[in-house]
Amino acid sequence: MTPIQETLRFAPVGDKAVTAVFGDTIDPAINRRIRHTVQALQTEVGHTIEEMVSTYSSILVIYDPLKKDYDAICDMISAASQTENETAAADKVRVVEIPTVYGGEYGMDMDFVAEHAGLTASEVINIHSGTDYLVYMLGFIPGFTYLGGMDERIATPRLTTPRTLIPAGSVGIAGAQTGMYPFDSPGGWQIIGRTPVRLYDGNSEKPTLLEAGDYVRYVPVSEEEFLDIKAHLATYEVKSFYCKESELHGR
């Protein structure tokens, strides 16, 4: 039994849901195990399982108590979590390139982040765009990405007072995390840039551009390039590719 399996624990949520907790830290290995567990349970969705919601280190499983009771569901999750993916090491991950204009009116907190880190704005940009970030989960608002793997040198506290409006596409930092706002919304993250690409489209069959398990690669662009992409968004194709995790930037 692996250390991750040894720490697996369960807690009931009402009378038809259970939270399976795989650990207490933000760890790519834990998150990978969660994704594999969810994949192994997919055959039960629409039958015993009604819905699954993944977070950094846990899964909320909503089930039909008339088909299986709490203990049986816990046993099912436990068995799924121990299913070894023999090809996991060879699996390729999807990397999505996100064009981003940094600083200026698009990154109103860039100067603060740079000063807090004791770096220049250019150094912050190079560091931030030099790592491929794992999408741990989506949440807060539909399509909001929680990304892991940011360099600690540019970690910056959240705003003391959240803003009432953060523009869609804004790229922010909060503590050791980075993420993107899919549409205009309130928020308290330090904003360092903005992407013109649409992160969430409620009218699309696949509303979110990114999924848990994807990797984000920020690609710095000029304001002119940003505006050009935004003007041709209807025909713009977001670039993505597949590679092994060992080939990712910052790994």
LOVEXFI-468860 format. One record per residue: residue in three letters; y, x, z of N, C-alpha, C, O, CB in turn. Coordinates in steps of 0.2 Angstrom, whole numbers, plus 2048, in hexadecimal, padded with zeros to 3 digits. Glycine has a CB too. Layout:
REM residues N
alaYXZYXZYXZYXZYXZ
...
REM end
This chain:
REM residues 251
met7FA8048008008008008068048008078098048007FB806
thr80B8037FC8118077FB8168058018158008048158067F4
pro81B8098028208088088238018068257FE80B82580E808
ile8258008008287FA7FE8247F48008277EF80382A7FA7F7
gln81E7F47FF8197EE8008197EE8088187E880A8127EF7FD
glu8197F380C8187F381381E7EF81681D7EC81B8177FA816
thr8247F081382A7ED81682B7E68138307E28158307F1814
leu8277E380F8287DC80C8277D78128227D78168237DB807
arg82C7D381382C7CE81882F7C78158337C78108307D081E
phe82D7C281982F7BB8168337B781B8327B88228297B8814
ala8377B381983B7AE81D83B7A881A83D7A78148427B181F
pro83A7A281D83B79B81A84279A81984679B81D83779681E
val84379681484A79481384978C81184878A80C84E79780C
gly84B78881784978181684278081683E78481884D77E810
asp84077A81283977881283677980B83077780A838771814
lys83A77C80783777E8008397847FD8397857F78387787FB
ala83B78980183D78F7FE83B79580383B79480984478F7FD
val83A79B8018397A180583D7A780283D7A87FC8317A2805
thr83F7AB8068427B180483D7B780683B7B880B8497B2808
ala83C7BB8018377C180183C7C780183F7C87FC8327C17FB
val83C7CA8078407D080783C7D78068377D880A8447D080E
phe83E7DB80283A7E180083D7E780383A7EC80383B7E27F8
gly8437E78068467EC80984D7EB80C84F7E580B8467F2805
asp8507F080F8577EF81285C7F380F8627F48118577F0819
thr85A7F680985F7FB8068607F97FE85B7F67FB85D802807
ile8657FB7FB8667FB7F48638017F18658067F186E7FA7F2
asp85D7FF7EE8598057EC8568027E58537FD7E48538067F1
pro8568077E08538057D984C8037D98497FF7D585580A7D4
ala8488077DD8418067DE83F7FF7E183B7FC7DE83E80C7E2
ile8437FD7E68427F67E98447F17E48407EC7E38467F67EF
asn84A7F27E084C7ED7DB8477ED7D68467E77D38537EF7D9
arg8447F27D483F7F27CE8397EE7D08367EB7CC83D7FA7CC
arg8377EF7D78317EB7D98327E47D982E7E07D882F7EE7E0
ile8387E27DB83A7DB7DB83A7D87D48377D37D38427DA7DD
arg83C7DC7CF83C7DA7C88357D97C68337D47C28407DE7C3
his8317DE7C78297DD7C58267D77C98227D47C68267E47C7
thr8287D67CF8257D07D38277CA7D08237C57CF8277D07DA
val82E7C97CE8307C37CA82C7C27C482B7BC7C28387C37C9
gln82B7C77C08287C77BA8217C57BB81E7C17B78287CE7B6
ala81D7C77C08177C57C18167BE7C48117BB7C38147CA7C7
leu81B7BB7C681B7B47C981E7AF7C381E7A97C48207B37CF
gln8207B27BE8237AD7B881E7A87B68207A27B48257B17B2
thr8177A97B68127A47B481279E7B98107997B780B7A77B4
glu81579F7BF8157997C381C7957C381C78F7C681479C7CB
val8217987BF8277947BF82678E7BB82378E7B582C7987BB
gly8287887BD8277827BA82177E7BD8207787BB8267827B3
his81D7827C181777F7C481877F7CC81B77A7CF8117837C2
thr8157847CF8167857D681D7877D88207847DD81178A7D9
ile82078B7D482778E7D582C78B7D182B78A7CB8277967D4
glu8317887D48367857D083C78A7CE83F7897C983A7807D5
glu83D78F7D28437937D084279A7D584079A7DA84A7907D1
met84579F7D28457A67D584C7A97D484F7A97CF83F7AB7D3
val84F7AB7DA8557AF7DA8547B67DD8527B67E385B7AA7DE
ser8567BB7D98557C27DB85C7C47DE8617C37DB8527C67D6
thr85B7C97E38617CC7E58607D47E585B7D67E28637CA7ED
tyr8647D87E98637DF7E985C7E07EC8587E47E98687E27ED
ser85A7DD7F18547DF7F484F7D97F784B7DA7FB8557E37FA
ser8507D37F484C7CD7F684C7C87F084F7C97EB84F7CA7FC
ile8477C47F18467BE7EC8467B87F08437B77F58407BF7E8
leu84A7B37ED84A7AC7F08457A87EB8477A87E58517A97F1
val8407A67EE83B7A27EA83B79A7EC83A7997F28347A57EB
ile83D7967E883D78F7E983778C7E683578D7E084478B7E6
tyr8337887EA82C7867E882B77F7EA82F77C7ED82778A7EB
asp82677C7E78247757E881F7757EE8197777ED8217727E2
pro8217737F481D7737FA81776E7F981276E7FD821771800
leu8177697F48117657F380C7687F08067667F081475F7EF
lys80D76E7EC8087727E98057787ED7FF7797EC80B7747E2
lys80A77B7F08087817F580C7817FB81277F7FA8087887F1
asp80978380080D78380681078A80780F78E80380978180D
tyr81478B80C81879180E81379780E81579C80A81C790814
asp80E79781180A79D81280779E80B8067A480A80479B817
ala80579980780279B80180779E7FC8057A27F87FF7947FE
ile80D79C7FD81279F7F88137A67FA8147AA7F681979B7F9
cys8137A78018147AE80380F7B38018107B87FF8157AE80B
asp8097B08018037B47FE8047B57F78027BB7F57FC7B0800
met8067B07F38077B17EC80C7B67EB80B7BB7E68097AA7E9
ile8127B67EE8177BB7ED8147C27EF8167C77EB81D7BA7F1
ser8117C37F480E7C97F78097CC7F280A7D27F080A7C87FD
ala8057C87EF8007CA7EA8047CD7E38027D27E07FB7C57E8
ala8097C97E180D7CB7DC8117D17DD8117D57D88127C57DA
ser8137D27E38177D97E48127DF7E48157E47E381A7D87EB
gln80C7DE7E58077E37E48047E57DE8007E97DD8027E27EA
thr8067E17D98047E27D28077E87CF80D7E87CE8057DB7CE
glu8037ED7CE8067F37CB8077F27C48027F07C08017F97CD
asn80C7F57C280E7F57BA80C7FC7B88108017B98157F37B9
glu8067FD7B58048037B38088077AE80880D7AE7FD8037B0
thr80C8037AA8108067A58178077A881C8087A481080279F
ala8198057AE8208057B182380C7AF82980C7AD81F8047B8
ala8208117B08238187AF8258197A882A81C7A681F81E7B1
ala8228167A382381679C82781179982A81179481D816798
asp82980C79E82D80679C83480879A83780D79D82D8017A1
lys83680579583D8077938428017958407FB79683E80778B
val84880379784D7FF7998527FD7948548027908508017A0
arg8567F879585B7F67908627F97938637F779885C7EF78F
val8657FD78F86C7FF7908717FC78C8707FC78686C80778F
val8767F878F87B7F578C8827F978C8847FA79287C7EE78F
glu8857FA78788B7FE7878917F97878917F478388C802780
ile8957FA78C89B7F678E8A17F978C8A37FE79089A7F3795
pro8A47F87878AB7FB7858B07F978B8B17F378C8AD7F977E
thr8B37FE78D8B87FD7938BE8017928BE8077918B57FF799
val8C47FE7938CB8017938CC80279A8CC7FD79E8D07FD78F
tyr8CE80879C8CF80A7A38D680A7A58DA80C7A08CB8107A5
gly8D88097AB8DF80A7AD8E48057AA8E38007A78E18117AC
gly8EB8077AC8F08037A98F07FC7AC8EE7FA7B18F08037A2
glu8F27F77A78F27F07A98EB7ED7AA8EA7E87AD8F67EC7A4
tyr8E67F17A78DF7EE7A78DC7F17AD8D67EE7AF8DC7F17A1
gly8DE7F67B08DB7F97B68E07FA7BC8E28007BD8D77FF7B5
met8E37F57BE8E97F57C38E87F97C98ED7FB7CD8EB7EE7C5
asp8E17FA7CB8E07FE7D18DE8057D08DB8097D48DB7FA7D5
met8DE8077C98DC80E7C88DF8147CC8DC8187CE8DD80F7C0
asp8E68137CC8E98187D08E78187D78E781E7DA8F18177D0
phe8E68137DA8E48137E18DD8167E28DC81A7E78E480B7E4
val8D88147DD8D28177DE8D281E7DD8CE8227E08CD8137D8
ala8D68217D88D68287D78D982B7DD8D78317DF8DB8297D1
glu8DE8287E08E182B7E68DD82B7EC8DC8307F08E88287E8
his8D98267ED8D48257F28CF82B7F18CC82D7F68D181E7F2
ala8CD82C7EB8C78317EA8CA8387E98C683D7E98C482F7E3
gly8D08397E98D38407E88D28427E28D18487E18D08447EE
leu8D283E7DD8D18407D68D683D7D18DA83A7D38CA83D7D3
thr8D68407CB8DB83D7C68D88377C38D28367C48DC8427C0
ala8DC8337C08D982D7BC8D482F7B78CF82B7B68DF8297B9
ser8D58347B38D08367AE8CA8387B18C48377AE8D383C7AA
glu8CA83B7B78C483D7BB8C08377BD8BA8377BC8C58427C1
val8C38327BF8C082C7C18BD8287BB8B78267BC8C58277C4
ile8C08287B68BD8257B08B78297AD8B28267AC8C28267AA
asn8B78307AD8B28347AB8AC8337B08A68327AE8B383B7AB
ile8AD8327B68A88317BB8A582A7BA89F8297BA8AA8327C3
his8A98257BA8A781E7BA8A381D7B389E8197B38AD81A7BA
ser8A58207AE8A281F7A789C8247A68998247A18A781F7A2
gly89B8287AB89682D7AA88F82C7AD88A8307AC8988347AD
thr88E8267AF8888237B288681D7AF88A8187AE8888237BA
asp87F81C7AE87C8157AC87B8117B28778147B78768167A7
tyr87D80B7B387C8077B98778027B88777FE7B48838047BB
leu8738027BD86E7FD7BD8717F67BF8747F67C48687FF7C2
val86F7F17BC8717EA7BE86C7E77C38677E57C18717E57B7
tyr86E7E87C986A7E57CE8697DE7CF8637DB7CF86C7E87D5
met86F7DA7CD86E7D37CE8757D07CB87A7D47CA86D7D17D5
leu8747CA7CA87A7C67C787C7C17CD8777BE7D08797C27C1
gly8827C07CE8847BB7D488B7BB7D588F7BD7D18817BE7DA
phe88D7B87DB8947B67DD8977B17D88987AB7DB8987BD7DC
ile8977B27D28997AD7CD8947AE7C78927B47C68A17AD7CB
pro8937A97C388E7AB7BD8907B17B98957B17B688E7A47B9
gly88B7B57B888C7BB7B488F7C17B78907C67B48907B97AE
phe8917C07BE8947C67C188F7CB7C288A7CA7C58987C47C8
thr8907D17C088B7D77C188C7DB7C78917DD7C888B7DB7BB
tyr8867DC7CB8867E17D08827E77CE87C7E67CD8837DE7D7
leu8867EC7CD8837F27CA8827F87CF8867F87D48887F57C5
gly87D7FB7CF87B8017D487B8087D087B8087CA8758007D7
gly87C80D7D487C8147D28838177D188381C7CE8798147CB
met8888147D488F8177D388F81D7D788D81E7DC8948127D4
asp8938227D48948287D78988277DD89E8247DD89882D7D2
glu89682A7E389A8297E98A182C7EA8A582A7EE89682C7EF
arg8A28307E58A98337E58AE82E7E38B482F7E58A98397E0
ile8AD8297E08B28247DE8B181D7E28B48187E08B28227D7
ala8AD81D7E78AC8177EB8B28167EF8B681A7F18A68197F1
thr8B48107EF8BB80D7F18BA8077F58B78027F28C080D7EB
pro8BD8067FB8BD7FF7FE8C07FA7FA8C47FB7F58C1800805
arg8BE7F47FB8C07EE7F88C87ED7FA8CA7F07FF8BC7E77FA
leu8CB7E87F68D27E77F88D27E47FF8CE7E08018D57E27F3
thr8D87E58038D87E28098D97DB8088D77D780C8DF7E580D
thr8DD7D98038DF7D28028DC7D07FB8DF7D37F68E67D0803
pro8D77CC7FA8D57CB7F38DA7C87EF8DF7C47F18CF7C67F3
arg8DA7C97E88DE7C67E38DC7BF7E28D67BD7E28DF7CA7DD
thr8E07BA7E08DF7B47DE8DC7B37D78D97AE7D58E57AF7DF
leu8DE7B87D38DC7B87CC8DA7BF7C98DE7C47C98E17B57C8
ile8D47C07C88D27C67C48D07C47BD8CC7C07BC8CB7CA7C8
pro8D37C87B88D17C67B18CA7C77AF8C77CC7B28D67CA7AC
ala8C87C37AB8C17C37A88C07CA7A58C47CD7A28C07BE7A3
gly8BA7CD7A68B87D47A38BA7D97A88B97DF7A68BB7D479D
ser8BE7D87AD8C07DD7B28BA7E17B58B57DE7B78C57DB7B7
val8BB7E87B58B67EC7B88B97EF7BE8BE7F27BF8B57F37B3
gly8B57EE7C48B77F07CA8B37F47CE8AD7F57CD8B97E97CE
ile8B57F67D48B27FA7D98B37F77E08B87F57E18B48027D9
ala8AD7F77E38AE7F47EA8A97F87EE8A37F77EE8AC7EC7EB
gly8AB7FD7F38A78017F68A38067F18A78097ED8A27FD7FA
ala89D8067F289980A7ED8968067E78928097E489380D7F1
gln8998007E68967FC7E189C7FC7DB8A17FD7DC8957F57E3
thr8997FA7D589E7F97D089B7F27CC8957F17CD89E7FE7CB
gly89F7EF7C989D7E87C68A27E67C18A87E97C189B7E37CB
met8A17E07BE8A67DD7B98A67D57BB8A27D27BC8A37DE7B2
tyr8AD7D37BA8AE7CC7BA8AD7C97B48B07CA7AF8B57CB7BD
pro8A97C47B38A77C07AD8AD7BC7AA8AD7BB7A48A17BD7AD
phe8B17B97AF8B67B57AD8BB7B57B28BA7B87B78B47AD7AB
asp8C17B27B18C77B27B58C47AF7BC8C27AA7BC8CD7AE7B3
ser8C67B37C18C47B07C88C77B47CD8CA7B97CC8BC7B17C9
pro8C77B27D48CA7B57D98C57BB7DA8BF7BB7D88CA7B17E0
gly8C77C17DE8C37C67DF8C77CC7E38CD7CC7E38C17C97D9
gly8C37D07E78C57D57EB8C37DC7E98C47E07ED8C37D47F2
trp8C17DD7E38BF7E47E18C57E77DE8C97E57DC8B97E37DC
gln8C47EE7DF8C97F27DC8C87F37D48C37F57D28C97FA7DF
ile8CD7F07D08CC7F07C98CF7F67C68D47F97C78D07EA7C6
ile8CA7F97C28CC8007BF8CC7FF7B78CD8047B48C78057C1
gly8C97FA7B48C97F97AD8C77F27AB8C77ED7AF8C57FE7AA
arg8C67F17A48C57EA7A28C17EB79B8C27F07978CB7E67A1
thr8BC7E779B8B87E77948BA7E07908BB7DB7938B07E7796
pro8BA7E178A8BC7DB7868B67D77848B67D17828BF7DD77F
val8B07D97868AA7D57848A97CF7888AB7D078E8A37DA784
arg8A57CA7868A47C478A89E7C578E8987C678B8A37BE785
leu89E7C57948997C67998957C079A88F7C079C89B7C979F
tyr8987BA79A8957B479B8987AF79689E7AE7958967B17A2
asp8937AB7938947A578E89079F79088A79F78E8937A8787
gly89379B79488F79579688D79179088878C79189479179A
asn88F79178A88D78D78488779178188478E77C89378C780
ser88579778388079B77F8797997828797977888827A2780
glu87479A77E86D79978186C79E78686879D78B86879977B
lys86E7A478586E7A978A8757AB78D8787AF78A86A7B0787
pro8777A779287E7A87948817AE7968867B079687F7A3799
thr87C7B379987E7B979C87D7BF7978777BF79587B7BA7A3
leu8817C37968807C979287B7CE7958777D17928877CD791
leu87B7CE79C8777D379F8727CF7A48737CA7A687B7D87A4
glu86D7D37A58687D07AA8667D57AF8677DB7AE8617CE7A6
ala8637D37B58617D87B985B7DC7B68577DA7B385E7D47C0
gly85C7E37B78577E87B485A7EB7AE8587F17AC8517E47B2
asp8607E97AC8637EC7A68677F27A98687F27AF8687E77A2
tyr86A7F67A586E7FB7A78757FB7A38757F979D86B8037A6
val87B7FC7A68817FC7A38848037A28848077A78867F87A7
arg88680479C88980B79B89180979889280679388580F795
tyr89580B79D89C80A79B89F80F79689E8157978A180A7A1
val8A280C7918A481178B8AC81078B8AF80B7898A180F784
pro8B081578D8B781578D8BA8147868B88177818BA81C790
val8BE80F7858C280E77F8C980E7808CB80D7868BF80777C
ser8CD80F77B8D480E77B8D680777B8D380277A8D8812775
glu8DD80677D8DF7FF77D8DF7FC7768DD7F67758E77FF780
glu8E08007718E07FE76A8D97FB7688D87F67658E2803765
glu8D47FF76A8CD7FD7698CB7F776D8C87F276B8C880376B
phe8CD7F77738CC7F17788CF7EA7748CB7E57748D07F277E
leu8D57EB7728D87E576F8D57E37688D47DD7668E07E676D
asp8D27E87648CF7E775E8C87E375F8C77DE75C8CE7ED75A
ile8C57E57648BE7E27668C07DB7688BC7D67668BA7E676C
lys8C57DA76C8C67D376F8C87CF7698C77C97698CC7D4774
ala8CC7D17648CE7CD75F8C87CB75A8C97C67578D37D175A
his8C37CF75A8BD7CE7568B77CC75A8B17CE7588BC7D4751
leu8B87C97608B27C87648AD7C47618A77C57638B57C576B
ala8AF7BF75D8AA7BB75A8A57BE75689F7BC7568AD7B5756
thr8A77C47538A27C874F8A07CE75289C7D274F8A57C9748
tyr8A37D07588A17D675B89A7D675E8987D17628A67D8760
glu8967DB75D88F7DC76088F7E17658917E776488A7DD75A
val88E7DF76B88D7E47708877E976F8827E676D88C7E0777
lys8887EF7708837F476E87E7F57748807F577A8867FB76C
ser8787F57738737F677886D7FA77586C7FA76F8707EF77B
phe8697FD77986380177785E80177D860800782865808774
tyr85880477B85380578085280C78185181077C84D80177E
cys85180E78784F81578984B81578F84B81079385581A789
lys84881B79184481C79784A81D79C84F82079B83F822797
glu84881B7A384D81C7A884F8237A98548257AB84A8197AE
ser84A8287A784B82F7A88518327A38538377A48458337A7
glu85282D79E85782F79985E82D79A86282E79685482D792
leu85F82979F8658267A186A82B7A38688307A68648207A6
his8708297A287682E7A487682D7AC8758287AF87D82B7A1
gly8788337AF8788347B68728347B98718337C087C82E7B8
arg86C8347B68658347B986383C7B985D83D7BB8608307B5
REM end
